[in-house]
Amino acid sequence: MGSHGRARVPRRREVCYRDPKVPGGFRSSEREAGRRLLLLGLTLLAGVALSAALAEAMLRLIRPQAVGVSRLPLVYEPDPILGYRYRPGATGRLQRLFEIDRVVRINALGFHDVERDPAFAGPLVLAIGDSFTASLHVPPDSAWTRKLEAKLCLRLDPRFEVWNLGLDGTGSDVQLALLRAQLARRVPRAVVLAFYANDVADVARGPIAREIRAGYVLQPRDASQARAMRELADRMERRRPARWLFEHVYLARLAVYLRAGDRNLFRANVVGPSHLGEAPPPLDAAAAHARLRAIFRELTGLARADGFALLVVAVPDRDQPEATLEALRPHVAELGARLVDPLPALRDGLERSGRAWQDLYWERDGHFTTLGNELFGKAVADALAPALGDADPPIRGSRPCP
């Protein structure tokens, strides 16, 4: 106890050392250790920040596929017969791994085409098919259907129009339903079905649904999947900080890709059954081919009844050019429909232009580039024009050819 009746608290002792640079000659060793630790931490933090900045800069410069995004445009609406269709007047952004980034615009009739007059009564060709026909990857004026229109306009009649009825992700069954709806309103001079090899699987699967929810394209097979997909899309929509980070920081994109693969819902905006842990149903090849034959029988029957020319054009695959032709040959030949092989014309066009086969397709997407659309449209024109009266002299008119 001190003189005032309180216990004295021992003072903390600091170990000091002589330092001639410090006034008084001493410095606290504990303070010095703290400063050194702080300096070390700041140095490490600066190093990490600099490394991250360099890595981010390199990713933005190189733009590897791993940090790209792959997203469909939000231009779909449900349809009770087709499963889905394009919403008339809709716009949406299509992105494909830094290779394609464009705004898709749907015309007033609900197709990826230039605007058309519903009351048009001139010579008409209707083109049906999947994504190769819809040609979302290029502007409507660059699609093969528009190139076909330009060729027919110059060779036959300036009044000719070729309407693009393509709908991506569909099979020949859905395309036939689209055609039926058009035939109820107008009679074409010809119908061109652009058939791709995966249409066999699409026909086996049947029409699928597509709906838009919280920035995602949902593809459920039934009502139960639809509910689960909506809940999943809503959960992803609520993860706004993580989504912002993914959109603006390429290192975050790389981390997500390494952890979750290329079909994660930050990178892609299509929600399918696999995102619910459900496997697709097995493909019944025999049933698919039987359905395909029935579709071609109906197509040829409509052509005879309505008096239009029917051409089935095999869309070549980038890596297996002959695959589509082989898939089509047994179905078309036995029904008497005209099967068009565009490969000779495509190869001739490439040789004339000094380009290579791969130039017909996007590198990372696999659909036709502008060049691919142009040469494919010319190949179809060479096959179709004789059926429409190629021997007749062109009719002069005031309408300019596209």
Legacy VTK file of the C-alpha trace (Angstrom):
# vtk DataFile Version 3.0
C-alpha trace
ASCII
DATASET POLYDATA
POINTS 402 float
0.000 0.000 0.000
1.326 3.542 -0.827
0.972 6.664 1.199
-2.535 7.180 -0.228
-3.723 3.695 0.614
-3.657 2.279 -2.973
-1.762 -0.682 -4.280
0.997 0.246 -6.687
0.809 -1.332 -10.129
4.169 -2.425 -11.478
5.114 -0.390 -14.522
5.634 -2.263 -17.793
9.254 -2.383 -18.678
10.356 -1.897 -22.248
13.593 -3.253 -23.538
15.458 -0.459 -25.234
18.659 -0.289 -27.175
21.016 2.503 -27.943
20.328 4.268 -31.242
22.410 7.338 -32.018
19.939 8.481 -34.734
17.079 8.860 -32.267
16.956 11.909 -29.979
17.770 10.711 -26.503
19.641 7.792 -27.986
17.037 5.032 -27.400
14.194 3.364 -29.367
11.619 0.821 -28.265
12.382 -2.630 -29.767
8.681 -3.584 -29.652
7.711 -0.545 -31.719
10.446 -1.349 -34.203
9.194 -4.933 -34.555
5.663 -3.685 -35.136
6.785 -1.295 -37.830
8.776 -4.007 -39.531
5.765 -6.340 -39.455
3.544 -3.616 -40.910
6.083 -2.911 -43.645
6.280 -6.610 -44.467
2.486 -6.877 -44.650
2.184 -3.831 -46.885
4.932 -5.179 -49.140
3.190 -8.549 -49.468
-0.155 -6.860 -50.086
1.351 -4.644 -52.775
2.961 -7.676 -54.396
-0.305 -9.592 -54.435
-2.189 -6.574 -55.813
0.444 -6.026 -58.507
0.394 -9.721 -59.481
-3.404 -9.716 -59.634
-3.393 -6.545 -61.739
-0.864 -8.051 -64.152
-2.851 -11.295 -64.361
-6.079 -9.355 -64.985
-4.366 -7.308 -67.683
-3.027 -10.447 -69.372
-6.460 -12.106 -69.337
-8.023 -9.018 -70.898
-5.301 -8.893 -73.527
-5.310 -12.588 -74.459
-9.045 -13.200 -73.816
-8.864 -16.998 -73.492
-11.996 -19.035 -73.974
-12.098 -19.840 -70.248
-13.044 -16.253 -69.344
-15.552 -15.734 -72.142
-19.314 -15.991 -71.833
-21.830 -17.875 -73.971
-25.362 -16.485 -73.801
-28.504 -16.652 -75.893
-30.488 -13.483 -76.601
-33.608 -13.038 -74.474
-35.985 -13.025 -77.450
-38.091 -16.143 -76.810
-41.650 -16.661 -75.660
-43.612 -19.870 -74.956
-45.787 -21.322 -77.712
-48.340 -24.113 -77.113
-47.555 -25.884 -80.400
-43.924 -25.076 -81.154
-42.719 -25.070 -77.559
-41.384 -21.555 -78.070
-40.947 -18.946 -80.759
-39.331 -15.541 -81.191
-41.247 -12.671 -79.634
-42.204 -10.158 -82.375
-40.181 -6.965 -82.099
-37.866 -8.373 -79.407
-34.180 -7.489 -79.098
-31.493 -9.338 -77.175
-27.743 -9.759 -76.939
-26.020 -12.859 -78.334
-22.526 -13.590 -76.964
-20.143 -16.379 -77.924
-16.744 -16.461 -76.186
-15.429 -13.087 -77.457
-16.055 -14.200 -81.051
-19.644 -13.022 -81.441
-21.250 -10.145 -79.584
-24.230 -8.619 -81.340
-27.750 -7.368 -80.739
-30.380 -9.669 -82.254
-33.539 -7.994 -83.541
-36.715 -9.928 -84.330
-39.048 -8.492 -86.962
-42.735 -7.731 -86.500
-43.730 -11.177 -87.835
-41.645 -12.914 -85.172
-38.616 -14.027 -87.223
-34.949 -13.083 -87.464
-35.350 -11.402 -90.803
-35.711 -7.973 -92.340
-39.164 -6.456 -91.964
-41.730 -8.040 -94.289
-45.158 -6.925 -95.486
-47.733 -9.479 -94.252
-49.855 -8.663 -97.319
-47.040 -9.428 -99.790
-48.466 -11.231 -102.828
-45.424 -11.494 -105.091
-43.267 -14.555 -105.808
-42.264 -15.999 -102.455
-39.849 -18.608 -101.115
-40.136 -19.783 -97.506
-37.017 -21.075 -95.750
-37.384 -23.324 -92.707
-34.676 -24.790 -90.503
-32.845 -24.500 -87.198
-30.084 -22.152 -86.025
-28.257 -22.388 -89.368
-31.338 -20.875 -91.004
-32.281 -18.436 -88.247
-28.694 -17.101 -88.535
-28.718 -15.210 -85.240
-24.932 -15.016 -85.475
-25.014 -12.468 -88.305
-27.283 -9.516 -89.186
-30.411 -10.460 -91.187
-28.985 -8.894 -94.347
-26.004 -11.272 -94.119
-28.064 -14.452 -93.641
-28.036 -17.062 -96.411
-31.757 -16.564 -96.957
-31.160 -12.916 -97.818
-28.284 -13.899 -100.139
-30.634 -16.387 -101.808
-33.196 -13.618 -102.247
-30.607 -11.389 -103.928
-29.644 -14.161 -106.383
-33.257 -14.937 -107.301
-33.982 -11.239 -107.646
-31.165 -10.816 -110.164
-31.713 -14.053 -112.065
-35.505 -14.328 -112.131
-37.634 -11.495 -110.871
-36.894 -8.385 -108.768
-40.126 -8.999 -106.870
-38.860 -12.276 -105.353
-38.707 -12.439 -101.566
-37.238 -15.199 -99.402
-38.689 -15.199 -95.907
-36.563 -16.644 -93.135
-38.725 -18.825 -90.855
-35.751 -20.403 -89.056
-35.977 -21.093 -85.328
-32.839 -22.112 -83.467
-32.814 -25.248 -81.323
-35.688 -26.923 -83.186
-36.116 -30.050 -85.288
-37.987 -30.704 -88.520
-41.228 -31.374 -86.626
-41.346 -27.821 -85.259
-40.239 -26.397 -88.606
-43.089 -28.256 -90.321
-45.555 -26.729 -87.832
-44.188 -23.265 -88.595
-44.628 -23.921 -92.306
-48.233 -25.099 -91.867
-49.095 -21.816 -90.143
-47.633 -19.836 -93.051
-49.351 -21.943 -95.716
-52.689 -21.046 -94.166
-51.972 -17.396 -95.058
-49.920 -17.476 -98.261
-48.855 -19.777 -101.110
-45.110 -19.813 -101.832
-43.449 -20.702 -105.094
-40.957 -22.856 -103.193
-40.030 -24.088 -99.720
-36.407 -24.721 -98.724
-35.757 -26.967 -95.726
-32.178 -26.557 -94.488
-31.496 -29.780 -92.590
-28.607 -30.224 -90.156
-27.360 -33.561 -88.807
-28.527 -32.969 -85.220
-32.128 -32.584 -86.464
-32.476 -36.351 -86.090
-31.927 -36.049 -82.328
-34.133 -32.940 -82.188
-36.989 -34.823 -83.837
-36.539 -37.740 -81.424
-36.665 -35.352 -78.470
-39.702 -33.483 -79.764
-40.526 -29.814 -79.161
-38.964 -28.261 -76.075
-40.085 -25.266 -74.054
-38.223 -22.014 -73.593
-39.137 -19.180 -71.284
-37.291 -16.115 -69.993
-36.736 -15.674 -66.258
-34.386 -13.277 -64.448
-32.068 -13.007 -67.439
-32.004 -16.766 -68.127
-33.442 -18.954 -70.880
-35.169 -21.898 -69.180
-35.615 -25.180 -71.080
-37.789 -27.460 -68.919
-39.240 -30.776 -70.054
-42.229 -30.662 -67.711
-43.999 -28.489 -65.149
-41.923 -29.813 -62.251
-38.677 -28.895 -64.001
-40.108 -25.503 -64.898
-40.763 -24.704 -61.216
-37.299 -25.869 -60.174
-35.626 -23.867 -62.950
-37.515 -20.701 -62.023
-36.374 -21.068 -58.431
-32.781 -21.614 -59.588
-32.908 -18.540 -61.842
-34.329 -16.455 -58.982
-31.518 -17.617 -56.654
-28.927 -16.668 -59.251
-30.582 -13.287 -59.745
-30.266 -12.569 -56.012
-26.500 -13.181 -56.100
-25.921 -9.707 -57.426
-22.514 -8.995 -55.824
-21.092 -12.256 -57.185
-22.610 -11.615 -60.619
-21.210 -8.079 -60.672
-17.761 -9.431 -59.802
-18.005 -12.050 -62.566
-19.042 -9.478 -65.152
-16.274 -7.005 -64.324
-13.275 -9.069 -63.129
-11.738 -11.650 -65.454
-9.845 -13.312 -62.606
-13.210 -14.021 -60.998
-14.401 -15.551 -64.290
-11.339 -17.779 -64.402
-11.865 -18.897 -60.802
-15.506 -19.792 -61.518
-14.522 -21.662 -64.682
-11.852 -23.702 -62.877
-14.241 -24.569 -60.078
-17.528 -25.151 -61.930
-16.698 -25.811 -65.602
-17.971 -24.111 -68.719
-21.715 -24.567 -68.177
-21.972 -22.690 -64.903
-24.786 -20.160 -64.681
-22.496 -17.174 -64.351
-20.919 -17.926 -67.711
-23.992 -19.206 -69.607
-27.639 -18.155 -69.372
-29.359 -21.355 -70.523
-30.831 -23.513 -67.758
-31.474 -27.119 -68.753
-32.312 -30.368 -66.952
-28.615 -31.048 -66.345
-28.504 -28.036 -64.016
-31.063 -29.868 -61.887
-28.940 -33.019 -61.901
-31.236 -34.806 -64.372
-29.884 -36.750 -67.349
-31.513 -36.460 -70.798
-33.733 -39.368 -71.871
-32.038 -41.964 -74.103
-32.297 -41.439 -77.840
-34.454 -43.960 -79.688
-32.815 -43.819 -83.121
-35.377 -46.091 -84.802
-38.287 -44.007 -83.545
-36.490 -40.811 -84.604
-36.029 -42.025 -88.165
-39.635 -43.204 -88.333
-40.844 -39.751 -87.254
-38.506 -38.115 -89.733
-39.932 -40.171 -92.597
-43.443 -39.156 -91.557
-42.392 -35.489 -91.553
-40.956 -35.753 -95.058
-44.083 -37.534 -96.281
-46.182 -34.640 -95.012
-43.833 -32.081 -96.545
-43.969 -33.730 -99.957
-47.766 -34.038 -99.628
-48.058 -30.299 -98.887
-45.817 -29.516 -101.863
-48.058 -31.519 -104.203
-51.277 -30.110 -102.747
-50.186 -26.461 -102.793
-48.049 -26.668 -105.913
-44.759 -25.387 -104.544
-41.265 -26.729 -105.230
-39.662 -28.457 -102.246
-35.891 -28.509 -101.765
-34.178 -30.246 -98.862
-30.658 -28.866 -98.468
-28.064 -30.703 -96.389
-26.234 -28.214 -94.139
-22.655 -29.503 -93.857
-21.040 -29.900 -90.464
-17.728 -28.117 -89.992
-15.858 -31.225 -88.878
-17.877 -33.923 -90.675
-19.160 -32.323 -93.889
-20.749 -35.514 -95.249
-22.635 -36.455 -92.049
-25.821 -34.484 -92.780
-26.074 -35.773 -96.340
-25.763 -39.367 -95.169
-28.417 -38.848 -92.480
-30.828 -37.399 -95.023
-30.346 -39.603 -98.060
-32.501 -42.620 -97.061
-35.473 -40.459 -96.048
-35.562 -37.998 -98.916
-34.747 -40.332 -101.801
-37.606 -42.724 -101.132
-40.175 -39.901 -101.013
-39.130 -38.231 -104.216
-38.222 -34.896 -102.636
-35.262 -33.129 -104.155
-32.125 -33.403 -102.039
-29.478 -30.742 -102.587
-25.825 -31.362 -101.774
-24.195 -27.913 -101.455
-20.669 -29.238 -100.898
-19.447 -28.955 -104.529
-20.691 -25.370 -104.796
-19.213 -24.437 -101.407
-15.818 -25.877 -102.287
-15.873 -24.169 -105.674
-16.704 -20.846 -104.047
-13.873 -21.267 -101.547
-11.412 -22.073 -104.296
-12.444 -19.012 -106.305
-12.097 -16.734 -103.283
-8.849 -18.294 -102.072
-10.353 -19.196 -98.702
-10.217 -22.377 -96.631
-13.040 -24.674 -95.473
-12.764 -23.464 -91.880
-13.479 -19.911 -93.042
-17.112 -20.897 -93.578
-17.586 -21.290 -89.819
-16.913 -19.397 -86.631
-13.910 -20.833 -84.839
-15.560 -21.341 -81.448
-19.207 -21.511 -82.413
-19.489 -23.793 -85.446
-22.222 -21.886 -87.313
-21.807 -20.101 -90.627
-19.848 -16.862 -90.741
-20.829 -14.106 -93.149
-18.772 -15.880 -95.812
-20.440 -19.221 -95.034
-23.890 -17.669 -95.332
-23.003 -16.021 -98.629
-21.650 -19.175 -100.270
-24.423 -21.369 -98.877
-27.063 -18.962 -100.173
-25.465 -19.027 -103.616
-25.394 -22.836 -103.584
-29.110 -22.942 -102.751
-29.848 -20.391 -105.497
-28.020 -22.491 -108.089
-30.185 -25.483 -107.148
-33.475 -23.618 -106.761
-33.456 -21.243 -109.734
-34.058 -23.949 -112.382
-37.109 -25.173 -110.463
-38.497 -21.631 -110.507
-37.937 -21.024 -114.225
-34.281 -20.124 -114.590
-34.636 -20.292 -118.389
-37.057 -17.364 -118.452
-35.592 -13.864 -118.981
-35.494 -11.708 -115.837
-38.513 -9.489 -115.329
-37.666 -5.825 -114.957
-39.128 -4.008 -112.001
-38.671 -0.968 -109.793
-37.766 -2.872 -106.619
-33.965 -2.919 -106.094
-32.391 -6.275 -105.358
-30.928 -6.650 -101.834
LINES 1 403
402 0 1 2 3 4 5 6 7 8 9 10 11 12 13 14 15 16 17 18 19 20 21 22 23 24 25 26 27 28 29 30 31 32 33 34 35 36 37 38 39 40 41 42 43 44 45 46 47 48 49 50 51 52 53 54 55 56 57 58 59 60 61 62 63 64 65 66 67 68 69 70 71 72 73 74 75 76 77 78 79 80 81 82 83 84 85 86 87 88 89 90 91 92 93 94 95 96 97 98 99 100 101 102 103 104 105 106 107 108 109 110 111 112 113 114 115 116 117 118 119 120 121 122 123 124 125 126 127 128 129 130 131 132 133 134 135 136 137 138 139 140 141 142 143 144 145 146 147 148 149 150 151 152 153 154 155 156 157 158 159 160 161 162 163 164 165 166 167 168 169 170 171 172 173 174 175 176 177 178 179 180 181 182 183 184 185 186 187 188 189 190 191 192 193 194 195 196 197 198 199 200 201 202 203 204 205 206 207 208 209 210 211 212 213 214 215 216 217 218 219 220 221 222 223 224 225 226 227 228 229 230 231 232 233 234 235 236 237 238 239 240 241 242 243 244 245 246 247 248 249 250 251 252 253 254 255 256 257 258 259 260 261 262 263 264 265 266 267 268 269 270 271 272 273 274 275 276 277 278 279 280 281 282 283 284 285 286 287 288 289 290 291 292 293 294 295 296 297 298 299 300 301 302 303 304 305 306 307 308 309 310 311 312 313 314 315 316 317 318 319 320 321 322 323 324 325 326 327 328 329 330 331 332 333 334 335 336 337 338 339 340 341 342 343 344 345 346 347 348 349 350 351 352 353 354 355 356 357 358 359 360 361 362 363 364 365 366 367 368 369 370 371 372 373 374 375 376 377 378 379 380 381 382 383 384 385 386 387 388 389 390 391 392 393 394 395 396 397 398 399 400 401
